[in-house]
Amino acid sequence: MKFSDLIAVSSLPGLYTVVTERKGGLIVEALDTKKRRFAPARKHQFAPLESMAVYTEDGDAEGLRKVFERMQEQHEDNPAPAPNAPSADLFEYLEDVLPTYDKDRVHASDIKRLLKWYHFMLDQDLFAQLNDGEEE
């Protein structure tokens, strides 16, 4: 599996892969249950994780893949807090992982979403699968 295969679907929990496109939407497969479902484009938005980034102070952005890699590197010494942790803890954690993040444009809700995906990927052991998939 490749990082570019992962997508988030608005109003649906978890992460998905695209199975195929249909008129009016996508057929997606949940990574945790492996169930497939039709997600109509008129109701959902589809966002590849590869295209997402965290704003940084230099006006640029740090890709989600690199942020996840930094989180993985610090996993033993600095475990990620739960997404429902107090906002101060969320910002403190992001400061440790990505010291150059833009404090004006990154909100607590962004960090919560990032942590939800990170914990989901940890629970599903996706980081190991992604590393294996990239080597192929």
N, C-alpha and C positions, 0 to 999 in steps of 0.2 A: 504494500500500500504506500502511496505517496502522499505527502502533505498537500499537494495540489488537488487531491481527490476529496478532501474534507470540505464540507459546506455546513453552514448554519442556516436554518430555516426559521424565519420569523414566526413567533407564536407557537413553535414546537420545541420541546426541551431536547437537549442532547445535540449530537452531531450526526451528520448523514453523508452518504456518498450518492452520486447521481447514477441511477441504473440506466435510464433512457429518457429522452425527451418525448413528450406527447403534445399534441395541439392543446394549447391553453395551460401548460404546466409541465412538471417533471415527475417522474416516478423516482422516489428516493428510498434508500435503505438505511434504517437506523443502525448505527454501529453497535449498540448494546444488545438489542433484541433480534437483529437481522431481519426484522419485518419490513416489508415493502409497502409503500402507500403512494397514492397520487396526491401531489401537492399542487393545487391550482395556482397559477401565477396571479390571478385576480385577488387572491386572499393572502398569499405569502410572498415574501421577498427572499431571495437566495443570495447568500454571501459566501464566497470561497474564503477560507481562512488565510490562504496564501496572499490574498489581496488586501488583508487588513493589517493595520499598523498602529503603533502608539506614538502620538505626537512627542517630539523632543524639543528642547529649548532652542536648538540651532535652526529651527524652522523646517527641519526635515522630519522624518518619521522612522521608527525602528520596526521592522517587520515582525509579525506575530511569531514567526518561526524562530527568529533570533531571541525574542523575549522568552519563549518556551524553553529554548536551549539554556538560557541563563538560569531560568527557574529550575531546570533539571540539575544543572551544575551545583546549585545551592541547596538542593533538596535535603541533603543530610544535615547541613549546618543551619540552614534557615528554611524550615518547612513553610509551605504556603498556608496562610490562614484560611479558614472557612469563608465562603463568599458572604455569609451573613454576619461576619465579624464587624465590630465598630469601624466606622469610616477612618478614624485615626490609625487603626492597625493596618487597614488596607493601604493607605497612602504611605505609611512607614515601610511596609513590605515592598511596595513598588519602588520606593526610594532606594532600598537596598539592591533590588534587582536591576533597575534602570535609573541610575542617579540623574540622568539628563532629561527625564520626562518633563513635559511642559505642564507645570502646575496649574496654569490657567485654563488649558483646554482638555485636560484629562479629568474626568469626573468619577465620583465613587461608583456610579452605575457601570462605567466602563471597566473599572477594576473588578467589580463583582462578576461581570460577564466573562472577563478574562480568566478569573479564578474558577468559575463554574466549568468552563471548557477545560482548563488545566486539570482539575480534579476528575472530570469525566474521562479525560485521556489517561490519567494515571490509573483509575479504576478499571478501565478496559485494556490496560497494558498496550496502549497504542504507540507509545514512544518507542518501544522495542520493535514493533511492527513497522513503524515509519523508518527507523534506521535500517532495518533489513530491506525494505522496499526501495530505498534510495540507492543501495549498493548494487541492485540488479541492473 
